Amino acid sequence: MQPPASGGKGSALARAAFGQTVFLVAGACLVSYVLISFDLKWSPPRSLREVTIKEAHSRQTDFVWVDVRNPERFESAHIPGAVHFREAEAEASVEAVRRVWKAGKKLGVYGEGIGSDRAERVAQSLKTALGTREVYLLEGGWAAWPRP
Amino acid sequence: MLKLLHRPSLFMLPLLRFGLAALFVWTGLLKLQAPDAAHIAIFQYRLVSWEAAGVLSTLIPMLELWAALGLLLPRLRLGGISLCMGLLFVFCGALASALVRNLDISCGCFGTTDAHVPAIRRLFEDALLLGLCYILWREAALKLRSDSQSSAVPSPQPR
Protein backbone atom coordinates (compact mmCIF):
# COMPACT_ATOMS: atom_id res chain seq x y z
CA MET A 1 0.00 0.00 0.00
CA GLN A 2 1.29 3.43 -0.99
CA PRO A 3 1.68 6.11 1.75
CA PRO A 4 -0.60 9.12 1.36
CA ALA A 5 0.76 11.63 -1.14
CA SER A 6 0.94 14.53 1.32
CA GLY A 7 2.76 12.41 3.91
CA GLY A 8 5.28 11.30 1.29
CA LYS A 9 6.00 14.86 0.28
CA GLY A 10 6.17 15.95 3.89
CA SER A 11 8.70 13.30 4.73
CA ALA A 12 10.72 14.13 1.60
CA LEU A 13 10.79 17.72 2.79
CA ALA A 14 11.82 16.68 6.30
CA ARG A 15 14.51 14.37 4.89
CA ALA A 16 15.90 17.11 2.65
CA ALA A 17 15.91 19.65 5.48
CA PHE A 18 17.45 17.19 7.93
CA GLY A 19 20.17 16.05 5.51
CA GLN A 20 21.16 19.59 4.58
CA THR A 21 21.13 20.75 8.21
CA VAL A 22 23.32 17.83 9.28
CA PHE A 23 25.74 18.66 6.44
CA LEU A 24 25.95 22.33 7.51
CA VAL A 25 26.30 21.50 11.23
CA ALA A 26 28.99 18.92 10.46
CA GLY A 27 30.88 21.48 8.39
CA ALA A 28 30.66 24.05 11.17
CA CYS A 29 31.81 21.49 13.77
CA LEU A 30 34.76 20.45 11.63
CA VAL A 31 35.99 24.01 11.08
CA SER A 32 35.41 24.84 14.77
CA TYR A 33 37.45 21.80 15.76
CA VAL A 34 40.33 22.97 13.56
CA LEU A 35 40.12 26.51 14.98
CA ILE A 36 40.00 25.22 18.58
CA SER A 37 42.95 22.89 17.85
CA PHE A 38 45.01 25.84 16.65
CA ASP A 39 44.11 27.56 19.92
CA LEU A 40 43.67 31.05 18.55
CA LYS A 41 42.53 32.37 21.91
CA TRP A 42 44.48 34.35 24.45
CA SER A 43 46.99 32.44 26.53
CA PRO A 44 49.08 33.77 29.41
CA PRO A 45 52.77 34.68 28.99
CA ARG A 46 55.17 31.83 29.66
CA SER A 47 56.40 33.37 32.90
CA LEU A 48 52.90 33.20 34.42
CA ARG A 49 50.59 30.28 35.02
CA GLU A 50 46.82 30.15 34.93
CA VAL A 51 44.53 28.55 37.45
CA THR A 52 41.20 27.24 36.19
CA ILE A 53 37.95 28.39 37.77
CA LYS A 54 37.19 24.84 38.89
CA GLU A 55 40.53 24.45 40.66
CA ALA A 56 40.41 27.94 42.12
CA HIS A 57 36.91 27.41 43.46
CA SER A 58 37.65 24.03 45.01
CA ARG A 59 40.95 25.17 46.57
CA GLN A 60 39.92 28.71 47.45
CA THR A 61 41.66 28.67 50.83
CA ASP A 62 45.03 27.82 49.24
CA PHE A 63 45.01 31.19 47.54
CA VAL A 64 45.37 34.79 48.51
CA TRP A 65 43.28 36.57 45.91
CA VAL A 66 44.38 39.88 44.43
CA ASP A 67 41.75 41.93 42.63
CA VAL A 68 43.12 44.47 40.15
CA ARG A 69 39.81 45.89 38.90
CA ASN A 70 38.61 49.45 39.42
CA PRO A 71 37.75 50.36 43.06
CA GLU A 72 34.02 50.70 42.29
CA ARG A 73 33.95 47.26 40.72
CA PHE A 74 35.86 45.80 43.66
CA GLU A 75 33.49 47.39 46.15
CA SER A 76 30.40 46.11 44.35
CA ALA A 77 31.59 42.47 44.52
CA HIS A 78 34.78 40.43 44.72
CA ILE A 79 36.09 36.98 45.66
CA PRO A 80 35.73 36.56 49.45
CA GLY A 81 38.90 37.73 51.21
CA ALA A 82 40.42 39.28 48.09
CA VAL A 83 42.88 42.17 48.48
CA HIS A 84 42.34 45.14 46.22
CA PHE A 85 45.43 46.16 44.27
CA ARG A 86 45.65 49.73 42.97
CA GLU A 87 48.33 50.09 40.34
CA ALA A 88 48.60 53.82 41.04
CA GLU A 89 49.55 53.01 44.64
CA ALA A 90 51.62 49.95 43.84
CA GLU A 91 53.92 50.04 46.90
CA ALA A 92 51.07 50.34 49.40
CA SER A 93 49.15 47.63 47.55
CA VAL A 94 52.16 45.27 47.62
CA GLU A 95 52.40 45.88 51.36
CA ALA A 96 48.70 45.10 51.78
CA VAL A 97 49.22 41.81 49.93
CA ARG A 98 52.35 41.03 51.96
CA ARG A 99 50.35 41.42 55.20
CA VAL A 100 47.88 38.67 54.30
CA TRP A 101 50.18 36.43 52.30
CA LYS A 102 52.25 33.72 53.98
CA ALA A 103 55.02 31.66 52.38
CA GLY A 104 53.53 28.48 50.98
CA LYS A 105 50.29 30.17 49.97
CA LYS A 106 49.53 30.80 46.33
CA LEU A 107 48.70 34.19 44.90
CA GLY A 108 45.79 34.39 42.49
CA VAL A 109 45.47 37.59 40.48
CA TYR A 110 42.36 38.48 38.53
CA GLY A 111 41.06 41.33 36.42
CA GLU A 112 37.79 41.94 34.67
CA GLY A 113 37.94 39.16 32.10
CA ILE A 114 40.20 37.06 29.89
CA GLY A 115 43.70 38.37 29.18
CA SER A 116 43.59 41.37 31.51
CA ASP A 117 46.81 43.33 30.88
CA ARG A 118 46.55 44.88 34.33
CA ALA A 119 46.32 41.46 35.99
CA GLU A 120 49.38 40.35 34.04
CA ARG A 121 51.43 43.40 35.08
CA VAL A 122 50.40 43.07 38.73
CA ALA A 123 51.14 39.33 38.75
CA GLN A 124 54.65 39.98 37.38
CA SER A 125 55.33 42.73 39.91
CA LEU A 126 54.05 40.60 42.83
CA LYS A 127 56.25 37.73 41.69
CA THR A 128 59.30 39.99 41.89
CA ALA A 129 58.29 41.87 45.06
CA LEU A 130 57.38 38.79 47.10
CA GLY A 131 59.99 36.49 45.56
CA THR A 132 57.56 33.66 44.94
CA ARG A 133 56.87 31.61 41.85
CA GLU A 134 53.40 30.67 43.05
CA VAL A 135 51.60 33.51 41.31
CA TYR A 136 48.67 32.53 39.12
CA LEU A 137 46.28 34.33 36.82
CA LEU A 138 42.65 33.37 37.26
CA GLU A 139 41.37 31.93 33.97
CA GLY A 140 38.61 34.17 32.67
CA GLY A 141 39.04 36.66 35.51
CA TRP A 142 36.10 38.01 37.48
CA ALA A 143 33.73 37.41 34.53
CA ALA A 144 34.20 33.65 34.90
CA TRP A 145 33.92 33.52 38.70
CA PRO A 146 30.74 31.66 39.74
CA ARG A 147 28.10 33.93 41.30
CA PRO A 148 25.51 32.61 43.73
CA MET B 1 5.09 45.22 -13.69
CA LEU B 2 1.70 44.82 -12.07
CA LYS B 3 2.22 41.07 -12.12
CA LEU B 4 5.49 41.51 -10.25
CA LEU B 5 3.80 43.55 -7.58
CA HIS B 6 1.23 40.83 -7.11
CA ARG B 7 4.03 38.32 -6.56
CA PRO B 8 6.35 40.00 -4.08
CA SER B 9 8.13 36.68 -3.57
CA LEU B 10 9.91 37.20 -6.88
CA PHE B 11 12.09 39.97 -5.54
CA MET B 12 11.27 40.15 -1.83
CA LEU B 13 12.31 36.62 -0.92
CA PRO B 14 15.80 36.70 -2.46
CA LEU B 15 16.28 40.08 -0.81
CA LEU B 16 15.18 38.66 2.53
CA ARG B 17 17.47 35.66 2.08
CA PHE B 18 20.50 37.80 1.22
CA GLY B 19 19.70 40.15 4.07
CA LEU B 20 19.52 37.30 6.59
CA ALA B 21 22.69 35.73 5.19
CA ALA B 22 24.52 39.06 5.44
CA LEU B 23 23.32 39.51 9.03
CA PHE B 24 24.51 36.03 10.03
CA VAL B 25 27.89 36.53 8.33
CA TRP B 26 28.30 39.85 10.11
CA THR B 27 27.39 38.56 13.57
CA GLY B 28 29.52 35.44 13.05
CA LEU B 29 32.58 37.44 12.05
CA LEU B 30 32.10 39.89 14.94
CA LYS B 31 32.16 37.00 17.41
CA LEU B 32 35.08 35.25 15.72
CA GLN B 33 37.27 38.34 15.81
CA ALA B 34 36.70 38.77 19.56
CA PRO B 35 36.51 35.16 20.81
CA ASP B 36 37.34 36.07 24.40
CA ALA B 37 34.47 38.55 24.61
CA ALA B 38 32.14 35.92 23.10
CA HIS B 39 33.43 33.38 25.63
CA ILE B 40 32.53 35.67 28.54
CA ALA B 41 29.20 36.71 26.98
CA ILE B 42 28.13 33.06 26.61
CA PHE B 43 29.32 32.14 30.10
CA GLN B 44 27.43 35.07 31.64
CA TYR B 45 24.15 33.39 30.72
CA ARG B 46 25.12 30.83 33.40
CA LEU B 47 23.72 27.98 31.32
CA VAL B 48 26.97 26.16 30.52
CA SER B 49 30.34 25.66 32.19
CA TRP B 50 33.33 27.91 31.48
CA GLU B 51 34.94 25.20 29.34
CA ALA B 52 31.75 24.58 27.33
CA ALA B 53 31.33 28.34 26.83
CA GLY B 54 34.84 28.35 25.33
CA VAL B 55 33.86 25.72 22.77
CA LEU B 56 30.56 27.46 22.03
CA SER B 57 32.32 30.80 21.48
CA THR B 58 33.88 29.24 18.37
CA LEU B 59 31.07 26.87 17.39
CA ILE B 60 28.19 29.39 17.45
CA PRO B 61 29.78 31.93 15.09
CA MET B 62 30.87 29.07 12.84
CA LEU B 63 27.27 27.74 12.77
CA GLU B 64 26.11 31.26 11.88
CA LEU B 65 28.55 31.41 8.96
CA TRP B 66 27.51 27.97 7.68
CA ALA B 67 23.84 28.87 8.05
CA ALA B 68 24.50 31.95 5.90
CA LEU B 69 26.25 29.73 3.35
CA GLY B 70 23.19 27.46 3.32
CA LEU B 71 20.90 30.44 2.75
CA LEU B 72 22.95 31.52 -0.25
CA LEU B 73 23.33 28.10 -1.94
CA PRO B 74 20.09 26.81 -3.56
CA ARG B 75 20.96 23.15 -2.87
CA LEU B 76 21.43 23.85 0.84
CA ARG B 77 18.67 26.41 1.28
CA LEU B 78 16.34 24.31 3.42
CA GLY B 79 19.23 23.30 5.68
CA GLY B 80 20.39 26.91 5.93
CA ILE B 81 16.93 28.11 6.92
CA SER B 82 16.51 25.24 9.42
CA LEU B 83 19.88 26.02 10.97
CA CYS B 84 19.02 29.73 11.20
CA MET B 85 15.72 28.86 12.88
CA GLY B 86 17.46 26.47 15.28
CA LEU B 87 20.04 29.09 16.23
CA LEU B 88 17.38 31.75 16.70
CA PHE B 89 15.33 29.39 18.88
CA VAL B 90 18.38 28.80 21.06
CA PHE B 91 19.16 32.55 21.25
CA CYS B 92 15.54 33.35 22.15
CA GLY B 93 15.55 30.64 24.83
CA ALA B 94 18.83 31.84 26.32
CA LEU B 95 17.70 35.49 26.34
CA ALA B 96 14.31 34.60 27.83
CA SER B 97 15.94 32.51 30.57
CA ALA B 98 18.34 35.38 31.36
CA LEU B 99 15.38 37.77 31.63
CA VAL B 100 13.45 35.36 33.85
CA ARG B 101 16.48 34.95 36.14
CA ASN B 102 16.98 38.73 36.13
CA LEU B 103 20.59 38.43 34.94
CA ASP B 104 22.25 41.72 34.09
CA ILE B 105 24.09 40.68 30.95
CA SER B 106 24.96 41.95 27.50
CA CYS B 107 23.43 39.79 24.78
CA GLY B 108 26.71 39.06 23.00
CA CYS B 109 24.76 38.66 19.76
CA PHE B 110 26.88 41.28 17.98
CA GLY B 111 30.22 40.63 19.65
CA THR B 112 31.43 43.53 21.76
CA THR B 113 29.33 46.16 19.95
CA ASP B 114 26.04 45.61 21.78
CA ALA B 115 27.06 45.88 25.41
CA HIS B 116 24.38 48.47 26.19
CA VAL B 117 21.46 47.03 24.24
CA PRO B 118 18.82 45.59 26.60
CA ALA B 119 18.25 41.84 26.34
CA ILE B 120 14.49 42.31 25.89
CA ARG B 121 15.09 44.26 22.66
CA ARG B 122 17.35 41.52 21.36
CA LEU B 123 14.69 38.96 22.24
CA PHE B 124 12.12 40.81 20.12
CA GLU B 125 14.59 41.14 17.26
CA ASP B 126 15.36 37.42 17.36
CA ALA B 127 11.63 36.60 17.42
CA LEU B 128 11.15 38.85 14.37
CA LEU B 129 14.02 37.12 12.56
CA LEU B 130 12.44 33.78 13.44
CA GLY B 131 9.21 34.94 11.78
CA LEU B 132 11.14 35.96 8.65
CA CYS B 133 12.87 32.57 8.62
CA TYR B 134 9.46 30.91 8.74
CA ILE B 135 8.39 32.83 5.62
CA LEU B 136 11.55 31.63 3.84
CA TRP B 137 11.01 28.07 5.08
CA ARG B 138 7.43 27.99 3.78
CA GLU B 139 8.52 29.29 0.39
CA ALA B 140 11.42 26.81 0.16
CA ALA B 141 9.08 23.95 1.12
CA LEU B 142 6.55 24.99 -1.54
CA LYS B 143 9.31 25.20 -4.13
CA LEU B 144 10.58 21.73 -3.23
CA ARG B 145 7.05 20.35 -3.58
CA SER B 146 6.46 22.00 -6.95
CA ASP B 147 9.89 20.79 -8.16
CA SER B 148 9.12 17.22 -7.11
CA GLN B 149 5.69 17.43 -8.78
CA SER B 150 7.09 18.73 -12.04
CA SER B 151 9.83 16.09 -12.09
CA ALA B 152 7.35 13.26 -11.42
CA VAL B 153 5.88 11.20 -14.27
CA PRO B 154 2.66 12.96 -15.35
CA SER B 155 -0.40 11.06 -14.32
CA PRO B 156 -3.14 10.51 -16.96
CA GLN B 157 -5.83 11.15 -14.35
CA PRO B 158 -6.53 14.71 -13.21
CA ARG B 159 -5.89 15.38 -9.51
Interface residues (C-beta under 8 A of the other chain):
Chain A: K9 A12 L13 A16 A17 F18 G19 Q20 T21 V22 F23 L24 V25 G27 A28 C29 V31 S32 L35 I36 L40 K41 W42 T52 I53 K54 G113 I114 G115 E139 G140 A143 A144 R147
Chain B: P35 D36 A37 H39 I40 F43 Q44 R46 W50 G54 V55 T58 L59 M62 L63 L65 W66 A67 L69 G70 R75 L76 R77 L78 G79 G80 I81 S82 L83 G86 A141 L144 R145 S148
